[in-house]
């Protein structure tokens, strides 16, 4: 796990692809057991280092949790979080519609619970943050500046267009 983070100009552990559709679904299966609160892994929707969403598994008060964090002009805001089982595979899904981005999770790839719906789509807009590359979606992991020998195991990732 790399110590670099998305909110810095650096080379974080992020493998992404460009968002090509207004309405889409991105999904992954992840096995990740954070050892410290600094370790995080999951999906991210990224405009640049200043504007992104991080949808990650982490450790909080000794328990595994799932968090959705928005980063707006380098200011982080926790939009939602929930407790998770102590271990086990998790399926993460991000979808988008005209209303916004939607974040779901589940213990299998058929049944999903909403963590947060209708997240502000303008956060990732090139018009808002003066970017030019568009939004990228993908797998992300970080130990947030701390040394770590831990890893996140992403089994697969799916991106597909969907009807709004």
Helices and strands as residue ranges (DSSP letters): E 13-18, E 24-31, E 40-46, E 51-60, E 63-72, E 75-83, E 90-97, E 100-106, E 113-119, G 121-124, H 126-129, E 136-142, E 153-161
